[in-house]
C-alpha cells in the first residue's frame, strides 16, 4: 500500500468521500466477539474501510442476508484437483473459498524448482489468493526415487516472493529426530513451518515443537488432536477425498480450544470439490455436529489467518480485505454470493469472475520416461513361503494395516485372487527410466477384473498400478506412457476409460468442466471392473506409495514398513 492508497482509505473511513461499494442491510458475523451485528459495510480499493452508516458509489442490498469472511483452506495441494490453479479457482470460489495456502510438493517431486515456479506464475493473476508453502521434503524420504531433489539452497530463492509464507509439511520426522544437517538447514529458512505428524506420539510432538514446527493436519483421532493442542500446535481438521477424518476430529473441538483449530482439504479430487464442496463442506459438517455456526466460521477464516500471519484476512472489519460471503442461511451455511476484494466473483454456485491466461508449460510435459515393462518384472517370488506381508487397505483413510496372511501361490509365485480380495500392485519409476519396479500385495481394493494405473502416486509420483492379472497391469501402464501421464482403467487388454494429465503427469491442460466429465467416465469404468462404491479406488491407490504414512506402503524400491522405516521382503518365513 502506498501513501495515496492509505489517504484514500482514511478519507473514505471518515466519510469525507463516498466508498467504492457499500453493502447495506446485512447481518454481520463478527468472528472477534462471536456475535451477530448490523451496519453498512463500506469498501474502497477492495478493502473494508468502515462499519456503520456509509454512502457508496455502488450500493448492494444484502436484504437481511448474513455476511461472513471468505473461507481459507489452510493446507491444500492444488495438483490433487488435477486442474491448473486458474481452473481450480473457478471451482472453489463458488464454494466461498477466497484464500488457499498451498504446498506444491506434488509438482516439485516431478519437476523440482521449475514446478514451484510454474505454480507461482500460474496463480499470479487468478481471482483467488493463493499463498505458497515451500516443499520441505522432495523426495519425501530417501527410500524412493522422485523426479527431483530440493535442498535448502534451492528453496532459498523463493523466500522473497510476496506470496511465499514459509516451509511446507515436514514429513521426514526421522531426519528431524536425528537433527540431520540438511533438515536443519531447511528448518532455519522460516519461522512458519507446517508439520506432518502422522502416527507420532506425544514425545515425538515435543521434538516437532522444539524444532519450531507449528501445525499438523494428519490427526485421525480425538486424542491426537488434544495431544497436539496441549503442546502448542495448531491442528487442521481435514476432510479430503481419501482422508475423511472430520467427524471424528470434531469430538476434540470445544469453545475453549477452537481458536487453535483450522480446516483444510489437503488432497481433494475435482469431482468431490464440485459435488461436495471445499471448506464450506467442513463448516456445514461442523455446524451439523453441534459447533456454533460462528465458531465453525471462525475456524475457517480468522483462525487460519492468524496461524499464517495473514493480517488482512479472515474478518468483516475495517482494514481487512473485502473477501465476503453473503449467506441465505447461517445454520445451513448456504452461499448466495461471493465477493473477492469487493467484486462479485460467484453467485448461486456459479463462477462469474474473469478468466486469466494459462501459463507456459515448457519443461512440464513429456515427464513419463520408463523402460518397457514385461511379465518377468511383475513376478513376486514367494521363496517357498505361504504367508506374506500384505498391505491392508482401510477405506477412506491414508493409514494402512500391516497384515501377515496366507496368499495364493502358483509355481512359487504369488497370483492375484479377486475372490480373496488380494491383488498385485506395482510402483514403476517414471522420471529417469531406471527400470525400478517395486512390488507388493494389497488387500481390500475390491477389483474383480482388469487393472488400474496412474501417475498420481504420492509423493514421488511414479506410476502405481494394481490389478487382477499382469497383462492388464502392463496394458494400463502402456496407456499412461502414451498419454504422458494420467489415469487408466483396463479390462482384457482394452482401455475402458482414461484421463490424460499432461502437466507433470498430475494436471490436465483442459478446462475443469472437461476434466470433470472425464473423471465421471473413469469412475463409471471402475464400477464395471468391480471397484467398491464406498471409496475411490484410484484415490486409495495413489496414496499406497507414500512412505511417510503408516503402516505398509510401496515405493519403486519395494515394500516399505513405515514403522521401522525400511524396506521389507514380501514373503514371511514361518518358524
C-alpha positions as CSV (number, residue, x, y, z in Angstrom):
1,X,0.0,0.0,0.0
2,X,1.3,3.4,-0.9
3,X,0.7,6.8,0.7
4,X,-2.1,7.8,-1.7
5,X,-4.0,4.5,-1.1
6,X,-3.7,5.0,2.6
7,X,-5.0,8.5,2.4
8,X,-8.0,7.3,0.2
9,X,-8.9,4.7,2.8
10,X,-8.7,7.3,5.6
11,X,-10.9,9.9,3.9
12,X,-13.4,7.3,3.0
13,X,-13.5,5.9,6.5
14,X,-14.1,9.4,7.9
15,X,-16.9,9.9,5.3
16,X,-15.2,12.8,3.5
17,X,-15.5,10.7,0.3
18,X,-18.0,8.1,-0.7
19,X,-16.9,4.4,-0.6
20,X,-16.5,2.5,-3.8
21,X,-19.0,-0.1,-2.6
22,X,-21.4,-0.2,0.3
23,X,-23.2,-3.4,1.4
24,X,-26.4,-2.4,3.2
25,X,-29.0,-4.4,5.3
26,X,-26.6,-7.1,6.2
27,X,-26.3,-9.2,9.4
28,X,-22.6,-9.3,10.1
29,X,-20.9,-12.4,11.5
30,X,-18.3,-11.0,13.9
31,X,-15.6,-13.5,14.4
32,X,-13.9,-11.4,17.1
33,X,-16.7,-11.2,19.6
34,X,-18.6,-14.2,18.3
35,X,-21.8,-12.3,17.9
36,X,-24.1,-11.0,15.1
37,X,-24.0,-7.3,14.5
38,X,-25.5,-4.8,12.0
39,X,-24.2,-2.0,9.9
40,X,-23.3,-0.8,6.4
41,X,-20.0,-2.3,5.1
42,X,-18.0,0.3,3.3
43,X,-15.4,-0.9,0.8
44,X,-12.7,1.1,-1.1
45,X,-9.9,-0.3,-3.1
46,X,-11.0,-3.8,-2.2
47,X,-10.6,-3.2,1.5
48,X,-13.2,-2.7,4.2
49,X,-12.8,0.9,5.5
50,X,-15.8,1.1,7.9
51,X,-18.8,-0.5,9.5
52,X,-21.7,1.8,10.3
53,X,-23.6,4.3,8.2
54,X,-22.0,5.0,4.8
55,X,-22.8,6.1,1.3
56,X,-21.3,4.3,-1.7
57,X,-20.8,4.8,-5.5
58,X,-22.2,1.4,-5.8
59,X,-24.7,0.1,-3.2
60,X,-25.6,-3.6,-2.7
61,X,-28.7,-4.6,-0.7
62,X,-28.0,-7.7,1.3
63,X,-31.7,-7.9,2.1
64,X,-31.1,-9.3,5.5
65,X,-28.6,-11.9,4.5
66,X,-25.7,-12.8,6.7
67,X,-22.2,-11.6,5.7
68,X,-19.2,-13.6,6.8
69,X,-15.5,-13.5,5.8
70,X,-14.3,-15.5,2.8
71,X,-13.1,-19.0,3.7
72,X,-9.5,-20.1,3.9
73,X,-8.2,-23.6,3.1
74,X,-5.2,-23.8,5.4
75,X,-3.5,-26.7,3.6
76,X,-4.2,-27.9,0.0
77,X,-2.3,-29.4,-2.8
78,X,-3.9,-27.8,-5.9
79,X,-2.4,-30.5,-8.1
80,X,-4.7,-33.1,-6.5
81,X,-7.7,-31.3,-8.2
82,X,-5.9,-32.3,-11.4
83,X,-6.5,-28.9,-12.9
84,X,-4.4,-25.7,-13.2
85,X,-4.6,-23.0,-10.5
86,X,-6.9,-20.8,-12.6
87,X,-9.3,-23.7,-13.2
88,X,-9.1,-24.6,-9.6
89,X,-10.1,-21.1,-8.6
90,X,-13.2,-21.3,-10.7
91,X,-14.2,-24.4,-8.9
92,X,-13.6,-23.3,-5.2
93,X,-14.7,-19.7,-5.4
94,X,-18.4,-20.6,-5.7
95,X,-17.9,-22.6,-2.5
96,X,-16.8,-19.5,-0.7
97,X,-13.1,-20.2,-0.6
98,X,-11.3,-16.9,-1.3
99,X,-7.8,-17.8,0.0
100,X,-5.8,-21.0,0.0
101,X,-2.4,-22.0,1.4
102,X,-0.9,-24.5,-1.0
103,X,2.1,-26.8,-0.9
104,X,3.2,-27.5,-4.5
105,X,5.2,-30.6,-3.4
106,X,3.4,-32.8,-5.9
107,X,4.7,-31.0,-8.9
108,X,8.0,-30.3,-7.2
109,X,8.6,-34.0,-6.8
110,X,8.3,-34.3,-10.6
111,X,9.9,-31.1,-11.8
112,X,11.8,-29.6,-8.8
113,X,12.2,-25.8,-8.6
114,X,10.7,-25.5,-12.1
115,X,7.5,-26.9,-10.8
116,X,7.3,-24.5,-7.9
117,X,7.9,-21.6,-10.2
118,X,5.1,-22.7,-12.5
119,X,2.6,-22.8,-9.6
120,X,3.6,-19.3,-8.6
121,X,3.4,-18.0,-12.1
122,X,0.1,-19.8,-12.9
123,X,-1.5,-18.4,-9.7
124,X,-0.4,-14.8,-10.3
125,X,-3.5,-13.3,-11.8
126,X,-6.2,-15.6,-10.7
127,X,-9.2,-14.2,-8.7
128,X,-8.2,-16.3,-5.7
129,X,-5.5,-15.5,-3.2
130,X,-3.0,-18.4,-3.5
131,X,-0.2,-18.4,-0.9
132,X,2.6,-21.0,-1.1
133,X,4.5,-23.0,1.5
134,X,7.8,-24.3,0.1
135,X,8.1,-28.1,-0.2
136,X,10.3,-29.4,2.6
137,X,10.7,-33.0,1.6
138,X,11.5,-33.6,-2.1
139,X,11.7,-36.5,-2.2
140,X,9.6,-37.4,0.9
141,X,12.2,-39.9,2.0
142,X,15.5,-41.4,0.8
143,X,13.7,-44.7,0.2
144,X,12.2,-43.9,-3.2
145,X,13.2,-42.1,-6.4
146,X,11.4,-38.8,-7.3
147,X,11.9,-36.6,-10.3
148,X,13.9,-34.1,-8.3
149,X,15.8,-33.3,-5.1
150,X,15.4,-30.0,-3.4
151,X,17.9,-28.7,-0.9
152,X,17.7,-25.7,1.4
153,X,19.6,-23.6,-1.1
154,X,17.1,-24.5,-3.8
155,X,14.2,-23.1,-1.7
156,X,16.1,-20.0,-0.5
157,X,15.5,-18.1,-3.7
158,X,11.7,-18.4,-3.4
159,X,11.5,-16.8,0.1
160,X,11.5,-13.3,-1.2
161,X,8.3,-13.9,-3.2
162,X,5.4,-12.0,-1.7
163,X,3.1,-15.0,-1.7
164,X,5.5,-17.5,-0.1
165,X,4.8,-17.8,3.6
166,X,7.2,-20.5,4.9
167,X,8.1,-24.2,4.9
168,X,5.6,-26.8,4.0
169,X,4.7,-30.0,5.8
170,X,7.9,-31.6,7.2
171,X,7.2,-35.3,6.5
172,X,10.6,-36.8,7.3
173,X,10.3,-37.0,11.0
174,X,13.4,-39.3,11.4
175,X,15.5,-36.5,9.9
176,X,14.1,-34.1,12.4
177,X,14.7,-36.5,15.3
178,X,18.3,-37.1,14.2
179,X,18.8,-33.3,13.8
180,X,20.0,-34.1,10.2
181,X,22.1,-31.3,8.9
182,X,20.2,-30.8,5.7
183,X,16.9,-30.8,7.6
184,X,18.2,-28.2,10.0
185,X,19.1,-26.0,7.0
186,X,15.5,-26.2,5.8
187,X,14.0,-25.6,9.2
188,X,16.1,-22.5,9.6
189,X,14.7,-21.0,6.4
190,X,11.5,-19.8,8.0
191,X,9.6,-19.4,11.3
192,X,6.4,-20.5,9.7
193,X,6.7,-24.3,9.4
194,X,3.9,-26.9,8.8
195,X,4.1,-30.4,10.2
196,X,3.1,-33.8,9.1
197,X,2.8,-35.8,12.3
198,X,1.1,-38.9,11.1
199,X,1.2,-41.5,13.8
200,X,3.6,-39.5,16.1
201,X,3.3,-39.9,19.8
202,X,3.3,-37.1,22.4
203,X,7.0,-37.5,22.9
204,X,7.6,-37.1,19.2
205,X,5.4,-33.9,19.2
206,X,7.8,-32.4,21.7
207,X,10.6,-32.9,19.2
208,X,8.4,-31.3,16.4
209,X,7.6,-28.3,18.6
210,X,11.2,-27.9,19.7
211,X,12.1,-27.7,16.1
212,X,9.7,-24.8,15.5
213,X,7.0,-26.8,13.7
214,X,3.7,-25.2,14.3
215,X,0.9,-27.2,12.6
216,X,-0.4,-30.7,11.9
217,X,-3.1,-31.9,9.5
218,X,-2.6,-35.7,9.9
219,X,-4.7,-36.3,13.1
220,X,-7.1,-39.3,12.9
221,X,-8.3,-39.5,16.5
222,X,-9.6,-37.1,19.1
223,X,-6.7,-38.0,21.4
224,X,-4.1,-36.9,18.7
225,X,-5.8,-33.6,18.3
226,X,-5.7,-32.9,22.0
227,X,-2.1,-34.0,22.3
228,X,-1.1,-31.5,19.7
229,X,-3.2,-28.7,21.0
230,X,-1.8,-29.1,24.5
231,X,1.7,-28.9,23.2
232,X,1.0,-25.6,21.4
233,X,0.3,-26.7,17.8
234,X,-2.4,-25.6,15.5
235,X,-4.5,-28.5,14.3
236,X,-6.1,-28.6,10.9
237,X,-9.2,-30.7,10.7
238,X,-9.0,-32.4,7.4
239,X,-11.7,-33.7,5.0
240,X,-10.3,-34.7,1.7
241,X,-11.2,-37.3,-0.9
242,X,-9.4,-40.2,0.8
243,X,-8.7,-38.9,4.3
244,X,-12.2,-38.3,5.7
245,X,-11.4,-37.6,9.4
246,X,-13.5,-34.5,10.1
247,X,-16.4,-36.1,12.1
248,X,-14.0,-37.9,14.4
249,X,-11.8,-34.9,14.9
250,X,-14.7,-32.6,15.8
251,X,-15.1,-34.6,19.0
252,X,-11.9,-32.8,20.3
253,X,-13.1,-29.3,19.5
254,X,-14.5,-27.1,22.3
255,X,-15.2,-23.4,22.5
256,X,-12.1,-23.2,24.7
257,X,-9.7,-24.7,22.2
258,X,-11.3,-23.8,18.8
259,X,-9.0,-20.8,18.4
260,X,-6.2,-23.3,17.6
261,X,-8.2,-25.3,15.1
262,X,-8.4,-24.7,11.4
263,X,-9.9,-26.5,8.4
264,X,-8.2,-28.0,5.4
265,X,-8.9,-30.3,2.4
266,X,-5.3,-31.4,1.8
267,X,-6.0,-33.6,-1.2
268,X,-9.4,-33.4,-2.8
269,X,-10.4,-34.5,-6.3
270,X,-12.2,-32.2,-8.7
271,X,-15.4,-34.2,-8.7
272,X,-15.6,-34.0,-4.9
273,X,-14.9,-30.3,-5.0
274,X,-17.7,-29.8,-7.5
275,X,-20.3,-32.0,-5.9
276,X,-19.5,-31.9,-2.2
277,X,-17.6,-28.6,-1.8
278,X,-14.4,-27.4,-0.2
279,X,-14.0,-25.7,3.2
280,X,-17.8,-24.9,3.0
281,X,-18.4,-28.6,3.5
282,X,-16.2,-28.6,6.6
283,X,-18.2,-25.7,8.0
284,X,-21.5,-27.3,7.4
285,X,-20.4,-30.6,8.9
286,X,-19.1,-28.8,12.0
287,X,-22.4,-27.0,12.4
288,X,-24.4,-30.2,12.0
289,X,-22.1,-31.8,14.5
290,X,-23.0,-29.2,17.1
291,X,-20.5,-26.4,16.9
292,X,-21.9,-22.9,16.9
293,X,-22.0,-21.5,13.4
294,X,-19.8,-18.5,14.3
295,X,-17.2,-20.8,15.9
296,X,-17.2,-23.0,12.8
297,X,-16.9,-19.9,10.5
298,X,-14.1,-18.6,12.7
299,X,-12.1,-21.8,12.3
300,X,-12.5,-21.4,8.5
301,X,-11.5,-17.8,8.5
302,X,-9.8,-15.8,11.3
303,X,-8.1,-18.8,13.0
304,X,-6.4,-19.8,9.7
305,X,-5.4,-16.2,9.0
306,X,-3.9,-15.8,12.5
307,X,-2.0,-19.0,12.2
308,X,-0.3,-17.9,8.9
309,X,0.1,-14.2,9.8
310,X,-2.4,-13.1,7.1
311,X,-3.3,-9.9,9.0
312,X,-5.8,-8.6,6.4
313,X,-7.7,-11.8,6.0
314,X,-10.4,-13.6,8.0
315,X,-12.8,-11.0,9.3
316,X,-15.5,-8.4,8.4
317,X,-13.9,-5.4,9.9
318,X,-12.1,-2.2,8.9
319,X,-8.6,-2.8,7.5
320,X,-9.5,-6.3,6.3
321,X,-9.8,-7.4,2.6
322,X,-13.3,-7.3,1.4
323,X,-13.4,-11.1,0.8
324,X,-17.0,-11.7,1.8
325,X,-19.8,-14.3,1.6
326,X,-23.5,-13.5,1.6
327,X,-25.3,-16.3,3.2
328,X,-29.0,-17.1,2.8
329,X,-29.0,-19.2,6.0
330,X,-26.4,-19.3,8.7
331,X,-27.0,-22.8,10.1
332,X,-27.3,-24.4,6.6
333,X,-24.3,-22.2,5.5
334,X,-25.9,-21.7,2.1
335,X,-23.9,-19.3,0.0
336,X,-25.7,-16.8,-2.2
337,X,-22.8,-14.6,-3.4
338,X,-19.0,-14.5,-3.1
339,X,-17.1,-11.2,-3.2
340,X,-13.4,-11.0,-3.7
341,X,-12.0,-7.6,-2.7
342,X,-15.5,-6.2,-3.1
343,X,-16.1,-7.6,-6.6
344,X,-18.7,-10.3,-7.2
345,X,-16.9,-13.5,-8.4
346,X,-19.6,-16.2,-7.8
347,X,-23.3,-16.3,-7.4
348,X,-25.7,-19.2,-6.7
349,X,-22.9,-21.7,-7.1
350,X,-21.6,-20.4,-10.4
351,X,-18.3,-18.6,-11.1
352,X,-18.8,-15.1,-12.5
353,X,-15.2,-13.7,-12.4
354,X,-12.6,-13.1,-15.1
355,X,-10.6,-15.7,-16.9
356,X,-6.8,-15.5,-16.7
357,X,-4.4,-16.6,-19.3
358,X,-2.8,-20.0,-18.7
359,X,1.0,-20.1,-18.2
360,X,3.6,-21.7,-20.5
361,X,4.1,-25.4,-19.8
362,X,7.7,-25.5,-21.1
363,X,9.5,-28.4,-19.5
364,X,6.5,-29.7,-17.6
365,X,5.1,-32.1,-20.2
366,X,6.6,-35.3,-21.5
367,X,7.5,-36.4,-18.0
368,X,6.8,-40.1,-18.2
369,X,10.1,-41.8,-19.0
370,X,10.1,-45.6,-18.5
371,X,11.6,-48.7,-19.9
372,X,9.3,-51.4,-21.3
373,X,7.6,-53.4,-18.7
374,X,7.4,-57.2,-19.1
375,X,5.8,-60.1,-17.2
376,X,9.1,-61.1,-15.5
377,X,9.3,-57.7,-13.7
378,X,5.9,-58.2,-12.1
379,X,6.6,-61.6,-10.6
380,X,6.5,-61.9,-6.8
381,X,8.6,-65.0,-5.8
382,X,7.4,-66.4,-2.5
383,X,10.6,-68.3,-1.6
384,X,8.6,-71.3,-0.5
385,X,6.7,-69.2,2.0
386,X,2.9,-69.5,2.2
387,X,2.5,-66.2,4.1
388,X,3.2,-62.7,3.0
389,X,3.4,-59.1,4.3
390,X,0.2,-57.6,2.9
391,X,-1.0,-54.0,2.7
392,X,-4.4,-53.9,4.3
393,X,-6.5,-51.0,2.8
394,X,-8.6,-49.0,5.3
395,X,-11.4,-47.3,3.3
396,X,-11.3,-43.5,3.3
397,X,-8.1,-43.4,5.3
398,X,-4.5,-42.8,4.4
399,X,-3.2,-45.2,7.0
400,X,-3.0,-48.9,6.0
401,X,-2.8,-52.1,8.0
402,X,0.3,-54.4,8.1
403,X,-1.2,-57.8,7.6
404,X,0.6,-61.2,7.6
405,X,-1.6,-63.6,5.7
406,X,-1.6,-66.8,3.6
407,X,-1.8,-65.8,0.0
408,X,-2.5,-67.7,-3.2
409,X,0.7,-69.1,-4.8
410,X,1.2,-70.9,-8.1
411,X,4.6,-72.4,-9.1
412,X,6.3,-70.5,-6.3
413,X,4.8,-67.1,-7.3
414,X,2.0,-65.0,-5.9
415,X,-1.1,-64.7,-8.1
416,X,-3.9,-62.2,-7.6
417,X,-7.2,-63.6,-6.4
418,X,-10.2,-61.2,-6.6
419,X,-12.3,-63.7,-4.6
420,X,-9.9,-63.3,-1.6
421,X,-9.6,-59.6,-2.5
422,X,-5.8,-59.8,-2.7
423,X,-4.2,-58.2,-5.7
424,X,-0.7,-57.4,-7.1
425,X,0.4,-53.8,-7.0
426,X,3.5,-52.3,-8.7
427,X,5.3,-48.9,-8.4
428,X,7.3,-48.2,-11.6
429,X,9.9,-45.4,-11.6
430,X,8.9,-42.9,-14.3
431,X,11.3,-40.0,-14.1
432,X,14.7,-41.2,-15.2
433,X,13.9,-44.6,-16.8
434,X,15.8,-46.5,-14.1
435,X,13.8,-49.6,-14.7
436,X,13.0,-49.8,-11.0
437,X,9.8,-51.8,-10.3
438,X,8.6,-52.2,-6.6
439,X,6.0,-54.8,-5.9
440,X,3.5,-55.5,-3.2
441,X,0.4,-57.4,-2.3
442,X,-2.7,-55.4,-1.3
443,X,-6.0,-56.4,0.3
444,X,-9.2,-54.5,0.1
445,X,-9.1,-52.7,-3.2
446,X,-12.0,-54.7,-4.4
447,X,-11.3,-55.0,-8.1
448,X,-13.0,-58.1,-9.6
449,X,-11.3,-57.9,-13.1
450,X,-8.9,-55.8,-15.0
451,X,-6.4,-53.3,-13.7
452,X,-5.9,-49.6,-13.0
453,X,-2.8,-47.4,-13.2
454,X,-2.0,-43.7,-12.5
455,X,0.9,-41.3,-12.4
456,X,-0.7,-39.6,-9.4
457,X,1.2,-41.5,-6.8
458,X,2.0,-39.5,-3.7
459,X,4.6,-38.1,-3.2
460,X,7.2,-39.0,-5.7
461,X,4.6,-39.6,-8.4
462,X,6.0,-42.6,-10.1
463,X,3.5,-44.9,-11.8
464,X,1.4,-47.0,-9.5
465,X,-0.7,-49.9,-10.8
466,X,-2.8,-52.7,-9.4
467,X,-4.8,-55.4,-11.0
468,X,-6.2,-58.9,-11.2
469,X,-3.7,-60.0,-13.8
470,X,-0.3,-59.0,-15.2
471,X,-1.4,-58.4,-18.8
472,X,-3.9,-55.8,-17.8
473,X,-1.5,-54.1,-15.5
474,X,1.0,-53.8,-18.3
475,X,-1.7,-52.5,-20.7
476,X,-2.6,-49.8,-18.2
477,X,1.0,-48.8,-17.7
478,X,1.5,-48.5,-21.5
479,X,-1.6,-46.3,-21.7
480,X,-0.1,-43.9,-19.2
481,X,3.1,-43.9,-21.2
482,X,1.2,-43.0,-24.4
483,X,-0.7,-40.2,-22.6
484,X,2.4,-39.0,-20.8
485,X,0.5,-39.2,-17.5
486,X,-2.9,-39.6,-16.2
487,X,-5.3,-42.4,-15.1
488,X,-6.3,-45.5,-17.0
489,X,-8.8,-48.3,-16.4
490,X,-8.2,-51.6,-18.4
491,X,-10.1,-54.8,-18.8
492,X,-9.0,-57.7,-21.1
493,X,-6.3,-55.5,-22.6
494,X,-8.8,-52.8,-23.6
495,X,-8.7,-49.3,-22.1
496,X,-12.2,-48.7,-20.8
497,X,-11.5,-45.1,-19.7
498,X,-8.6,-42.7,-19.3
499,X,-7.9,-39.2,-18.0
500,X,-4.8,-37.5,-19.6
501,X,-2.8,-35.4,-17.2
502,X,-0.1,-34.0,-19.4
503,X,1.2,-31.4,-16.9
504,X,3.8,-33.3,-14.9
505,X,1.5,-36.3,-15.0
506,X,-0.6,-34.5,-12.4
507,X,-2.8,-31.9,-14.0
508,X,-4.8,-31.5,-17.2
509,X,-4.4,-28.8,-19.8
510,X,-8.2,-28.9,-20.3
511,X,-10.8,-26.7,-18.5
512,X,-12.4,-28.0,-15.3
513,X,-15.7,-29.0,-17.0
514,X,-13.9,-31.3,-19.4
515,X,-11.8,-32.8,-16.7
516,X,-14.9,-33.3,-14.5
517,X,-16.6,-35.2,-17.4
518,X,-13.5,-37.4,-17.8
519,X,-13.4,-38.2,-14.1
520,X,-17.0,-39.3,-14.2
521,X,-16.2,-41.6,-17.1
522,X,-13.3,-43.1,-15.2
523,X,-15.4,-43.6,-12.1
524,X,-18.1,-45.4,-14.1
525,X,-15.5,-47.7,-15.6
526,X,-14.2,-48.5,-12.1
527,X,-17.7,-49.9,-11.3
528,X,-17.5,-52.0,-14.4
529,X,-14.5,-53.8,-13.1
530,X,-16.0,-54.3,-9.7
531,X,-14.5,-51.5,-7.7
532,X,-16.3,-50.6,-4.4
533,X,-18.7,-47.6,-4.3
534,X,-17.9,-46.5,-0.7
535,X,-14.4,-45.4,-1.5
536,X,-12.5,-44.4,-4.6
537,X,-10.0,-47.0,-5.8
538,X,-7.8,-44.5,-7.7
539,X,-7.5,-42.2,-4.7
540,X,-6.7,-45.1,-2.4
541,X,-4.2,-46.5,-4.8
542,X,-2.5,-43.1,-5.2
543,X,-1.5,-43.0,-1.5
544,X,-0.2,-46.6,-1.3
545,X,3.2,-45.2,-2.4
546,X,3.5,-42.6,0.3
547,X,6.2,-43.9,2.7
548,X,5.6,-41.4,5.5
549,X,2.1,-42.6,6.4
550,X,1.8,-45.8,8.5
551,X,2.0,-48.7,8.1
552,X,2.9,-50.5,4.9
553,X,3.5,-48.8,1.6
554,X,5.2,-49.5,-1.8
555,X,8.0,-47.4,-3.4
556,X,9.8,-48.1,-6.6
557,X,12.4,-49.9,-4.4
558,X,10.0,-52.3,-2.9
559,X,7.6,-52.9,0.1
560,X,8.2,-50.3,2.8
561,X,7.5,-50.6,6.5
562,X,6.8,-47.1,7.8
563,X,7.0,-48.1,11.4
564,X,10.6,-49.4,11.2
565,X,11.3,-47.0,8.2
566,X,13.0,-49.6,6.0
567,X,12.1,-51.9,3.1
568,X,11.0,-55.5,4.0
569,X,10.6,-58.6,1.9
570,X,7.1,-59.7,0.8
571,X,7.4,-63.4,1.8
572,X,7.2,-64.3,5.5
573,X,9.1,-67.3,6.6
574,X,7.3,-69.5,9.2
575,X,9.4,-70.7,12.2
